[in-house]
Amino acid sequence: MPVIIKLIPRRKNAWVELVPDDGPSLRLPREVLPAFVRADQTVDGTDWAKLIELAAYHELLDKALRILGRREHFHAELKRKLGQRTIDRELIARVLTECRRRDYLNDERAAEFTVRQLLTRGGVGRTRLRQELLKRGCPPDLARQSVLTHAADLDETDELMRLLNSRRRSLAARTERLRAKLFKQGVAPHRQAVELRRQLGLSVRNYLAGRGFTGDSARNAVDRFLDELIGADEAEFD
C-alpha cells in the first residue's frame, strides 16, 4: 500500500503534489483533494488508484484550459492536441465534455473568431477562409456558413489590389531581370511582352490562388495589374 510521505504546495498553493514512498508523484487541484489525503497517511491500493485517475483527469483538463486560454479552438482541434498527450480516449472525451459544459469550447464561436482574425490580418479571400477553417477542424457546413455570415462585407477587389500593389516593387524588379534575359536571348520586343505576361501572370495567379482568390475577379485583377506593370516598363524601355 502506498504511503503519502509528503504534500508539496504548487502553483501558489492552488495545487498539491502528492509524493508517495515509492513510484511517481501526483498533482491535484487543492479544491478536489479528498479529505483522507494527509501527510504520512497510509492509502490503500484502491484509493491510490482513484487518486491516479483523478490526477490524470485534472492534469489533462488543466492543459485543455490553458490551450483554450490562448485562443478559441474547435472541438476537433482540441481533441487532436489532447491526443498528443494521452491515448486514453475516454479521458479525452471527459475533458472535452467538461470544456463544453463550462462554455470554453464552442465551434460556432471558434469559427467567428477565426474568420475575424484572418480578415484582420488581411490578404485572404473567401476560399482561403474556408480552407483555414477546415484545416483547423471546423465542420464543413459551419465553415461555409461562417464565411457567408462573418465575411459578408469582404471586398475581394480591394484585397486583390492591395496584395498586388504590395508586390509591385519586387515584381517590377523581376520584370527587368526577365526582360534582360529575353533580350540576351534575342527575343523580339513584341514577343518579350508576351513572354513576360505569361511568366509573371502564372506566378501572380498562383500567389493569389494560395490566398483564396480565384475566378473572374482574380483574373481581371491580374490582367489589369500586368497591363500597368509591363506597359510602364515598356514605356521606360522605349
Secondary structure, 3 states (H helix, E strand, C coil): CCEEEEEEEECCCCEEEEEECCCCCEEEEHHHCCCCCCCCEECCHHHHHHHHHHHHHHHHHHHHHHHHHHCCCCHHHHHHHHCCCCCCHHHHHHHHHHHHHCCCCCHHHHHHHHHHHHHHHCCCCHHHHHHHHHHHCCCHHHHHHHHHHHCCCCCHHHHHHHHHHHCHHHHHHHHHHHHHHHHHCCCCHHHHHHHHHHHHHHHHHHHHHCCCCCHHHHHHHHHHHHHHHHHHHHHHHC
